[in-house]
Amino acid sequence: MLRLTELKLPLDHTTAELEAAIAERLEIEPAALLRYSVAKRGNDARRKSAIKLVYAIDASVTDEAAVLARHAGDVHVRPTPDTGYRFPIMAPEGWQGPRPVVIGAGPCGLLAALILAQMGLKPIIIERGKAVRARTKDTWGLWRRSELTPESNVQFGEGGAGTFSDGKLYSRIKDPRHLGRKVLTEFVKAGAPPEILTEAHPHVGTFRLVTMVMSIRETIEALGGEYRFETRVEDFVIGKDERGERQLEGLVLSTGEVLAARRVIMAVGHSARDTFAVLHSAGVHIEAKPFAVGVRIEHPQRLVDVARYGPGAGHPILGPAAYSLAHQTSLGRSVYSFCMCPGGRVVAAASEPGRVVTNGMSQYSRAEFNANSGLVVDIDPARDYPGGPLAGVAFQRKWEELAYVAGGSNYRAPGQKLGDFLAGRASTSFGSITPSYQPGVTPTDLAQCLPDFAIAAMREALPVFGRQMPGYDHPDVVLTGVETRTSSPVRITRGADFQSLNTQGLYPAGEGAGYAGGILSAAVDGIRVAEALAMDLLDQSSKLQPANSRA
């Protein structure tokens, strides 16, 4: 099988034209093309008047060796890579050894637990929030009634923060083992649309994520895994191993139980602030890391479609358009779009009382009127929040509290028209664009609840983005604050063995630990960490068995 990449055809091409293009590109007769499948499909919209679909094709031909020899110097004609997943190790049948623990049931914890279960290790999954159906009801409670449930919301609960998002399933991480393919394959098994395996920028949307998360839980439980919802880790029992080094020995749970555990995957999300504090108090090595703060910016989706696709706007193959923008300011700050949600809405994402946080969400159809994305400014620990590993948490809380007050102290968000924001005056109403955030947006001055340097950086960047994307800086465009949870403000540092630098048995993983950003990268990291834990666990267990009992 051959992998042919960067094959471009017009937007409205036929199947026959695709087949002819494959044969022409491989320099073979049409009859020599035995069969083919689409490995990936994206688009090239740099010329709006002539948008192209861009394919990666897996093709079977009559004389593969001759075709490869003829294209020996062509990087776009290669043998199809093996993207199948192979477990690096498996537990002996009927495994009754120590059970690994996974803290957190977001994308990272979910895939880590699934891999451990498929290896036969029967993991225990501890999740501070509720199962996804009950969690959804609590989340709607904030959006519809301004009632925040601190342990069950956009941030906490089965599925993690990714459940209430656009459900983007692409990443720029290096993935030589094609672990991302394993993630997508498991998602399709759990109910995701098969198209995510071939689209260049796949997504699933919130409603589908809910059912997928439930399906994966059922799979894990069928393989011997155990979930413990509404259970928070309140402390870590740390002792010494035979070499005198720090060794995790157990977890103190909110239920009062002390759970013996010598191998634990820390897959908490970027908002597990109390857990970060507990880890720091327990002496686990943590360091501050960069993140970003800003606002959510909303445009009519039609404006984005036209700016991105021109005459092709609205074409069913293209769907709602997305964008990605970045600007380096004169003062050395990076301003960029983040977590763009076509045809979606801005949502309330607070997890602590008396604070306002925004995020973006879309359904699979991406059919709502507005598009939104984060408009954020980079934050650096040394420059912006010196003071120790947890100083970034205090920094985030400060602006979230000010946003709560600016919005009216009732979980309404502060908002401002872009024209007023650039002019430095408070908004008193909104214009042609209606904010989508619920429970509501209070027109005001966002300078009350963001750092001065962030305000200045965004004011410089917005006209630049307007030149890059016509209409981006229209005066009626809505800015809603604040976006502070772009990524974790800490890194729970780990070594090459994926264990904490100073605490054996603790495996930091995913976005909360500072090693991922987004659903796919977090899930891939969960797989890698689960593999490392399993290999260590099974290797150590085999050493403890009498020689005559080994398989």
C-alpha positions in Angstrom: 0.0 0.0 0.0 1.3 3.5 -0.9 0.6 6.8 0.9 0.2 9.7 -1.5 0.1 13.1 0.1 -0.6 16.7 -1.0 -2.9 15.7 -3.8 -5.0 18.7 -4.6 -8.3 18.9 -6.5 -11.0 21.5 -7.0 -13.7 21.9 -4.4 -16.4 20.3 -6.5 -14.4 17.5 -8.1 -16.0 14.1 -8.8 -15.0 10.6 -7.7 -13.8 9.9 -11.2 -11.6 13.0 -11.2 -10.1 11.9 -7.9 -9.2 8.5 -9.2 -7.8 10.0 -12.4 -5.6 12.4 -10.3 -4.3 9.5 -8.2 -3.3 7.5 -11.3 -1.8 10.6 -13.0 0.2 11.5 -9.9 1.6 8.0 -9.5 2.2 7.8 -13.2 0.2 4.6 -13.7 -2.6 3.5 -15.9 -6.0 3.8 -14.4 -6.5 0.0 -14.4 -3.3 -0.3 -12.3 -5.1 1.5 -9.4 -6.6 -1.5 -7.6 -8.2 0.3 -4.7 -7.7 3.3 -2.6 -9.0 5.0 0.6 -8.8 8.6 1.9 -6.4 8.7 4.8 -6.8 12.5 5.4 -8.7 15.4 3.8 -8.2 19.1 4.4 -8.4 22.3 2.3 -6.2 25.0 1.0 -8.0 28.3 1.0 -5.1 30.6 0.4 -6.7 31.5 -3.0 -10.3 32.1 -2.1 -11.4 32.1 -5.7 -9.9 28.7 -6.2 -10.1 26.7 -3.0 -8.6 23.2 -3.2 -9.3 20.0 -1.3 -6.0 18.4 -0.1 -5.9 14.7 0.2 -3.6 12.0 1.7 -4.5 8.8 -0.2 -3.7 5.1 0.6 -3.5 3.3 -2.7 -3.0 -0.3 -3.8 -1.4 -0.6 -7.2 -0.4 -3.5 -9.4 3.4 -3.0 -9.2 4.1 -1.1 -6.0 7.9 -1.6 -6.1 8.1 -0.1 -9.5 6.0 3.0 -8.5 8.2 3.5 -5.4 11.4 3.2 -7.4 10.0 5.7 -9.9 9.2 8.2 -7.1 12.3 7.5 -5.0 13.0 11.2 -4.4 9.4 12.2 -3.9 8.5 12.8 -0.2 4.8 12.7 -1.1 4.9 9.1 -2.4 5.9 6.6 0.4 4.8 3.2 1.8 1.7 3.6 3.9 2.8 3.9 7.5 1.7 1.3 10.0 -0.6 3.2 12.3 -1.9 0.2 14.3 -1.5 0.3 18.0 0.4 -2.5 19.8 0.5 -2.8 23.6 4.1 -2.7 24.9 3.2 -5.2 27.6 0.2 -7.2 28.9 -0.6 -8.4 32.4 -0.7 -12.2 32.9 -4.2 -13.6 32.5 -6.2 -13.3 35.7 -3.9 -10.6 37.1 -4.4 -10.0 40.8 -1.5 -7.7 41.5 -1.5 -4.1 42.7 -4.1 -1.9 41.0 -2.8 1.4 39.5 -4.8 4.5 40.3 -5.8 7.3 37.9 -6.7 10.6 39.4 -9.0 12.5 37.0 -11.4 11.3 34.3 -10.7 13.9 31.6 -9.2 13.0 28.2 -5.8 12.2 29.7 -7.1 10.1 32.6 -9.7 8.5 30.4 -7.2 7.1 27.9 -4.7 6.2 30.6 -7.4 4.2 32.4 -8.6 2.6 29.1 -5.0 1.5 28.2 -4.4 0.1 31.7 -7.7 -1.8 31.5 -6.9 -3.1 28.1 -3.6 -4.3 29.4 -5.4 -6.2 32.1 -4.4 -4.1 35.1 -7.9 -3.1 36.4 -7.3 0.5 37.3 -9.2 2.5 39.9 -10.3 5.9 38.6 -10.8 8.7 41.2 -12.9 11.7 40.0 -13.8 14.6 42.2 -16.8 15.5 40.1 -19.9 13.6 39.1 -20.7 11.2 36.3 -21.2 13.0 33.0 -25.0 13.1 32.9 -25.3 14.5 36.4 -22.4 16.8 35.8 -24.2 18.2 32.7 -27.2 19.1 34.8 -25.0 21.0 37.3 -23.3 22.8 34.5 -26.6 24.0 33.0 -27.4 25.2 36.6 -24.7 27.8 36.3 -25.6 28.7 32.8 -29.3 29.0 33.3 -29.7 29.9 37.0 -26.4 31.4 38.1 -25.9 28.4 40.5 -22.3 27.2 40.7 -21.6 23.7 42.0 -17.9 23.9 42.9 -17.2 20.1 42.4 -19.4 19.7 39.3 -19.1 22.1 36.4 -17.2 22.8 33.2 -13.9 22.0 34.8 -14.7 19.1 37.1 -16.5 15.9 36.5 -16.3 12.9 34.1 -14.9 13.9 30.8 -12.9 16.9 32.1 -13.0 20.4 30.6 -12.8 19.0 27.1 -16.4 17.7 27.4 -17.8 21.3 27.2 -15.7 22.6 24.4 -15.6 22.4 20.6 -14.2 18.9 20.9 -11.2 19.5 18.6 -9.3 16.4 17.9 -6.1 17.6 16.3 -2.8 18.6 17.6 0.7 19.8 16.5 2.5 17.4 18.9 5.1 15.0 17.4 3.5 11.6 17.3 5.9 9.1 15.6 4.0 6.1 17.1 0.7 7.3 15.8 -0.8 7.3 19.3 -3.3 9.9 18.1 -4.7 7.3 15.8 -5.3 5.0 18.7 -7.2 7.8 20.5 -9.4 8.5 17.4 -10.0 4.8 16.8 -11.2 4.4 20.4 -13.4 7.5 20.1 -15.1 6.1 17.0 -15.7 2.8 18.8 -17.3 4.9 21.5 -19.7 6.6 19.1 -17.7 9.4 17.5 -18.4 9.9 13.7 -16.0 7.9 11.5 -15.1 11.1 9.7 -12.7 12.0 12.5 -10.3 9.4 11.2 -10.0 11.2 7.8 -10.7 14.9 8.4 -7.6 17.1 8.8 -9.2 19.1 11.6 -11.7 16.7 13.2 -14.0 17.7 16.0 -17.0 16.0 17.8 -18.8 18.7 19.8 -20.2 18.5 23.3 -23.3 16.3 23.0 -21.3 13.5 21.2 -18.5 13.8 23.8 -21.0 13.1 26.6 -22.1 9.8 25.1 -18.5 8.8 24.1 -17.3 9.4 27.7 -20.1 7.1 29.0 -19.3 4.4 26.5 -15.5 4.4 27.3 -16.4 4.2 31.0 -18.5 1.1 30.3 -15.6 -0.5 28.4 -13.2 0.2 31.3 -15.6 -1.2 33.9 -16.2 -4.3 31.7 -12.4 -4.9 31.8 -12.3 -4.7 35.6 -11.8 -1.0 36.1 -13.5 0.8 39.0 -14.8 4.4 39.1 -15.1 6.4 42.2 -17.1 9.6 41.5 -17.5 12.5 43.9 -14.2 11.6 45.6 -11.4 14.0 46.0 -7.8 13.3 46.9 -7.1 15.4 49.9 -3.5 14.3 50.7 -0.7 12.0 49.6 1.0 9.5 51.9 4.7 9.5 51.0 7.3 7.3 52.6 10.8 6.0 51.8 11.8 3.1 49.6 14.6 0.7 50.3 17.1 3.3 48.9 15.8 6.0 51.1 14.1 7.9 48.3 10.6 9.4 48.4 8.0 6.8 47.5 4.2 7.3 47.1 2.4 4.9 49.4 -1.2 6.0 49.5 -3.9 8.6 49.0 -6.1 10.2 51.6 -9.6 10.5 50.1 -12.4 12.9 50.9 -14.5 9.8 51.9 -12.1 9.2 54.8 -10.5 6.2 53.2 -6.7 5.9 52.9 -6.2 4.1 49.7 -3.0 2.1 49.4 -1.4 3.1 46.1 2.2 3.0 45.0 1.6 3.9 41.3 -0.7 6.8 40.6 -1.3 8.7 37.4 -2.0 12.4 38.2 -4.3 13.4 35.4 -6.0 16.3 37.1 -6.9 19.2 34.8 -5.6 22.7 34.7 -8.1 23.9 37.3 -7.3 21.5 40.2 -5.8 24.3 42.2 -6.4 22.8 45.6 -4.6 19.6 44.4 -1.6 21.6 43.2 -1.4 23.2 46.7 -1.6 19.7 48.4 1.1 18.4 46.2 3.3 21.4 46.9 2.7 21.0 50.7 3.7 17.3 50.4 7.0 18.3 48.9 6.3 17.1 45.3 8.4 19.1 42.9 6.3 21.7 41.1 7.3 24.7 39.1 5.5 27.7 37.6 5.0 27.7 33.9 3.8 30.2 31.3 0.1 30.5 30.2 -2.0 33.2 28.8 -4.9 35.5 29.8 -7.4 37.6 27.8 -11.0 37.5 26.6 -13.4 35.6 24.4 -14.0 37.5 21.1 -17.3 36.9 19.1 -18.0 37.5 15.5 -20.9 36.4 13.3 -19.9 33.1 11.8 -20.9 34.3 8.3 -18.2 37.1 8.6 -15.6 34.4 9.4 -16.8 32.2 6.5 -16.5 35.0 4.0 -13.2 36.2 5.3 -11.7 32.7 5.2 -13.4 31.2 2.1 -14.6 34.1 0.0 -17.1 32.9 -2.7 -16.8 29.4 -1.2 -18.4 30.5 2.1 -21.2 28.2 3.0 -20.1 25.3 0.9 -21.2 22.0 2.6 -17.8 20.4 2.2 -16.0 23.3 3.8 -18.4 23.8 6.7 -18.1 26.7 9.2 -14.7 28.3 8.9 -12.1 28.6 11.6 -9.1 31.0 11.9 -5.8 31.3 13.7 -4.1 34.6 14.2 -1.0 35.8 16.1 0.9 39.1 16.6 4.1 40.0 18.3 3.6 43.4 19.9 6.1 46.3 20.0 6.5 45.6 23.7 7.5 41.9 23.2 4.1 40.4 24.1 2.5 37.6 22.0 -1.2 38.1 21.3 -3.0 35.2 19.6 -6.3 33.5 19.0 -6.9 30.4 21.1 -9.4 27.5 21.1 -11.4 28.8 18.2 -15.0 27.6 18.2 -16.9 28.0 14.8 -20.6 28.2 15.1 -20.5 28.0 18.9 -21.0 30.0 22.1 -19.1 31.5 25.0 -19.7 29.5 28.2 -19.4 30.1 31.9 -16.4 28.0 33.1 -16.0 29.0 36.7 -15.1 26.3 39.3 -14.8 28.5 42.4 -17.4 30.7 44.0 -17.1 34.5 43.4 -15.1 34.2 40.2 -15.9 34.5 36.5 -14.1 32.4 33.8 -15.0 32.1 30.2 -14.5 29.3 27.7 -15.8 28.4 24.2 -18.0 25.5 23.1 -19.5 24.1 19.9 -21.8 21.2 19.0 -20.9 18.8 16.2 -23.0 20.8 13.7 -21.3 24.1 14.6 -24.6 25.6 13.6 -25.0 28.6 16.0 -24.9 32.1 14.7 -21.6 33.3 16.3 -18.0 32.2 16.1 -15.8 32.7 19.1 -12.2 32.2 20.2 -9.9 33.2 22.9 -8.0 36.5 22.3 -5.1 36.1 24.7 -1.8 37.5 25.8 1.2 35.4 26.9 2.1 35.4 30.6 5.6 34.6 31.9 6.3 33.6 35.5 9.5 35.5 36.0 8.1 38.7 34.5 4.5 38.6 35.5 3.9 36.6 38.6 7.2 35.9 40.5 6.6 34.4 44.0 6.8 30.6 43.8 5.3 27.6 42.0 1.7 28.6 43.0 1.9 32.3 42.2 0.2 31.7 38.8 -2.9 30.4 40.6 -3.1 33.6 42.7 -2.6 35.6 39.5 -5.5 33.9 37.8 -7.8 34.2 40.8 -7.2 38.0 41.1 -8.5 38.7 37.6 -11.4 36.2 37.9 -12.5 37.9 41.1 -12.4 41.3 39.5 -14.4 39.9 36.5 -17.0 38.6 38.9 -17.4 42.1 40.4 -17.4 43.8 37.0 -20.1 41.5 35.7 -22.4 42.3 38.7 -21.3 39.7 41.3 -23.9 37.2 40.0 -21.8 35.2 37.5 -22.8 37.4 34.6 -19.6 38.2 32.6 -18.2 41.6 31.9 -18.3 42.5 28.2 -17.4 45.3 25.9 -17.8 46.3 22.2 -14.5 46.2 20.4 -14.9 49.8 19.3 -15.3 51.0 22.9 -12.4 48.8 24.0 -10.1 50.4 21.4 -11.3 53.9 22.4 -10.8 53.2 26.1 -14.4 53.9 27.1 -16.9 51.6 28.9 -19.7 50.0 26.9 -23.3 50.7 27.9 -25.0 48.4 25.4 -24.2 46.0 22.6 -24.8 46.5 18.9 -25.4 44.2 16.0 -23.7 41.2 17.6 -25.5 39.6 20.6 -23.2 38.0 23.2 -23.8 34.3 23.6 -22.5 33.8 27.2 -25.0 32.7 29.8 -26.2 33.6 32.4 -25.6 37.0 30.7 -23.1 39.7 29.9 -22.9 43.1 31.6 -21.6 45.9 29.3 -18.7 47.6 31.1 -14.9 48.4 30.7 -12.7 45.3 30.6 -9.8 47.3 31.8 -11.2 46.7 35.3 -10.4 43.0 35.2 -7.3 42.5 33.1 -3.7 43.5 33.5 -2.7 46.8 31.9 -0.1 45.1 29.8 -2.7 42.7 28.4 -5.1 45.5 27.5 -2.3 47.4 25.8 -1.2 44.3 23.9 -4.7 43.5 22.7 -5.3 47.1 21.6 -2.2 46.9 19.4 -3.1 43.5 18.0 -6.7 44.0 17.1 -6.2 46.5 14.1 -3.4 44.1 12.8 -5.8 41.2 12.9 -8.4 43.4 11.2 -6.1 43.9 8.3 -5.4 40.1 8.1 -9.1 39.2 8.4 -11.5 41.8 7.2 -14.2 42.5 9.7 -12.3 41.1 12.7 -12.0 44.5 14.3 -15.6 45.7 13.5 -16.7 48.1 16.3 -19.7 45.9 17.3 -17.6 42.7 17.8 -18.1 41.5 21.4 -15.3 40.9 23.9 -16.3 38.9 27.0 -14.0 38.5 30.0 -12.1 36.8 31.3 -10.2 33.9 29.7 -7.7 32.7 32.3 -7.6 28.9 32.0 -5.8 28.6 28.7 -3.4 26.1 30.3 -2.1 25.0 33.6 -0.1 27.6 35.6 2.1 24.9 37.0 4.2 21.9 35.8 4.4 18.8 38.0 7.9 18.0 36.7 8.7 14.4 35.7 11.7 12.5 34.4 12.3 10.3 31.4 10.5 7.4 33.2 7.4 9.7 33.4 7.5 9.7 37.3 7.8 12.8 39.5 11.3 14.1 39.7 11.4 13.5 43.5 8.5 11.2 44.3 8.6 7.6 42.9 5.2 6.1 42.0 3.6 9.5 41.1 3.1 9.9 37.3 2.2 13.5 36.4 0.3 13.5 33.1 -1.8 15.7 30.8 -2.8 19.3 30.8 -3.0 19.9 34.5 0.6 18.6 35.0 1.8 20.9 32.2 2.5 18.3 29.5 -0.4 18.7 27.1 -2.8 21.3 25.7 -6.1 20.1 24.3 -8.1 16.8 24.1 -5.9 14.9 21.7 -2.5 15.8 23.1 -3.8 15.1 26.7 -5.1 11.7 25.6 -1.9 10.8 23.8 0.1 11.7 27.0 -2.3 9.6 29.0 -1.4 6.6 26.8 2.4 7.2 27.1 2.2 7.5 30.9 0.0 4.4 31.2 2.5 2.4 29.2 5.4 3.5 31.4 3.5 2.7 34.6 2.4 -0.7 33.3 5.9 -1.7 32.2 7.4 -0.7 35.6 4.6 -2.4 37.5 4.8 -5.7 35.6 8.6 -5.7 35.6 8.7 -5.1 39.4 6.0 -7.7 40.0 7.8 -10.3 38.0 10.9 -9.8 40.1 8.9 -10.5 43.3 7.6 -13.8 42.0 9.4 -17.1 42.7 11.3 -18.2 39.6 9.2 -21.4 39.2 5.9 -19.4 39.1 6.8 -17.2 36.1 5.0 -17.8 32.8 
